[in-house]
Every structure is written in C-alpha cells, then in structure tokens.
Amino acid sequence: MSDFKKNLLIGDVQTFSIVDFPSHIAAVAFLQGCPWRCPFCYNKGLQSLEQVPDPQWTFEKFFKFIERRKGFLDAVVFSGGEPLVQDGLFDAIQKVKELGYIIGLHTGGYRPDALKKVLPLLDWIGLDIKGPKKKYKILTGGFDAYGNVQKSLQILVDCGTKFECRTTCDPRTLNIEDLFEIGHFLKQMNVKEYYLQKYRPVEGDTITTDSACEELISDDRLLSFLSQSFEKFDIRR
Ligand code: SF4
C-alpha cells in the first residue's frame, strides 16, 4: 500500500454520487494533475501535477473509506484532473477492484497507451470530446492533443467496454457548426452514446450569459441530427 501513497495523488473525493457512473452509486476520486488548460475547466485546483500541501485525502484513506462503504456504494470512479497522467493508476484500480467494486474512468483521452493499460480493469468510461479537430489546440490551452484523443476514441470503439462521449458546450469557444462537426465525426467513428453538457460560467467568466449557454444546446436541427445519429443522446443541464 505504501507505493500507492507515493504514486497516486488524490486532489479531492466525492463520497456519494449518482451522476458520475450511469445507473450506479459511486464514490469518485478526483486525481491530482492535468497537463491541459481548458478555458472552461471547473477543476483548476486539480491542474497542478504537484501534491497540494497537507492533502485531505491519500489513497490509503480513500481505500479505507470505500472498504467501509461496500454494500452501500457499488462503483468507484477515477476522475480528475486527468487520471491517466498518474502512473500509479493501474495498481490503484486493481486494488479497488479486488474489493468487488465496478470501476469507471473519466478522461480526456490524453494518453492512449495508459488508457490501453487500464482498460481491462474498467467497466465504463466517460470520454470528453472538447471540440472539433480545428479547435482542439485552443480548447486544451495550446496542446496538440487531437491525435491522442482520436487514438483513445478508436481504442474505446474497438474494445467492447461501455463508454460515452460528451462535450461541454461553452459558447465562448464552440458554436452550433462545431457541434455538428463533432456529431458527424463521432457518428462516423461508430460511437453509440453522446451527451451535450451545458456550460456553467466558471470563475472569472463574467461575460457569458445563461441564455447564450442555453441557446447553444437548443438548436432544433442540431438536436434532431444528434438524436438520429446515436443510440443514446441527451442534454445534461
Ligand atoms: S482536461 Fe479537465 S481537468 Fe484538465 S484542464 Fe481540461 S477541464 Fe480541466
């Protein structure tokens, strides 16, 4: 267990969630660290790859917590930050799985090789699609990330494990044409589940109005196209 303490940095924990793993009651470990800088990031405190001083959660503490909650919770989700940056993830998931939990992962598809490694241990994956190819650099804060995201998506499409794709619809950076483009791409990739997530202005964004956020996810043509393109499609407000 001492290796986990050293190798898995936990920024925060949601001890009870019914929205982070479809149809399951989960505890969520938000792992520290993300190399990207998305303009709509809700978890800026998790971006640093350094452990915060005096952390509230260690892996040992989290592990003891989920050991006690077995029977009440049935799933554990590893989220972030970007959980695939942490090399201790595979061992940590394995340890949690031994308790009998089903495992979910939230990722932006940052490291396809790391995804491939943990995939046999996963029961469900939520993959963020930030935007269309031409905007990925802006949407990840200047990183050439699209190739890795595409590889990660292909891995998920090929693997047979359940997964969803979702896009946070920030009207500062995305428009309806972009959402059509993402939809066409995901449909062509044979994705079955896709969700649009309403953007809620992050700290420091004093410009974006609720009606602008709503407008972007309410276009009738777009919604009809997306509904017809995927087995499951919905809007998350
Ligand atoms: S990938 Fe997620 S955690 Fe990383 S900067 Fe973007 S929104 Fe924030």
Residues whose N, C-alpha, C, O or C-beta is under 5 A from the ligand:
A	BS01	SF4	C34 W36 R37 C38 C41 Y42 N43 G80 G81 E82 G108
